[in-house]
């Protein structure tokens, strides 16, 4: 029978576990969930340090590290929404096999409680890689290594806790009770991680549909899916540098590819005309903003409502001389103002049937020159500050044509 002190300790532990469960059930990216999992697991077990891996593509991808003794070794994951568009995840990976403690736990689907990582039990297939300790000067001793296994018996990640501290701050062995707590926490976390991964898969599915629809419109205009990717990434970058919330920049990333979906309703003879458009042709071309908004109109999906505003307003001008409704200043939705900068920059640096591709330097000058006339000043300022990121995107999805170094003046309103 538990004593009064033991009962009180158990209630505190139970309340803490309920709090962790609540935090893990929040709809957040996988990386943030795992970072929170590690933080809470360390608090519950008095672990000095720890690391977390997520299972992806048959391997374990390193996500984050925390170390109370060596804060310089902390690695907090940066949640990069652009991974949905680029397919890049980043992070060191290790095999799910018996060549590491994390791999062993995932391979066997069983948790490990280790007194000293440098004195592993003889006769067992446990291997500890001391290279990180040698590199950093940190000394790993006691460990708990727990796989995150979902209800279908699939491993979704691995949690490693390192160096339990006793009341005097001395490294001690993790207790059997610590092991029980961590295994329970890992079980709860596995479901949360799987749900987060399913949300990510849904985002990817939505984005795939969006890109296919948007590419259909761009191909008719002799453009490519790379134009869509560049504009989308430029929009997300501008939004971030303007200080917009992450939910907003995520929507920009996913919705901006649909900015020219209305070109599906513009005749090929006008879209692909190499020379200057007549006044009648120009008015027909401008209707693509209205057509795009009509295609996207009436959706109860926030993403499509976002895309509708972009399609309708990304050719409006800050000075009111744009189209289709000649809005000015902040009358133009922010989504449209940001997309205008990204779309014109990409048009300037890409070859079109009516113009060559101009250099990045000249395109930045042209965008800056039109600050406060064609473009929102704040969006231009953010774009200029973000130039290193913009150039990374440009280089990664570089237009497949030579750049024209001897520019002639152009009117960005054409685009």
Helices and strands as residue ranges (DSSP letters): H 4-24, H 30-45, E 47-56, E 59-67, G 71-73, H 83-86, E 93-95, H 101-108, E 112-114, H 131-136, E 143-149, E 155-165, E 171-172, H 176-219, H 225-241, H 246-255, G 256-258, G 261-265, H 268-271, H 279-286, H 288-296, H 302-313, G 329-331, H 334-348, E 357-358, H 360-369, H 377-385, H 387-396, E 403-404, G 412-414
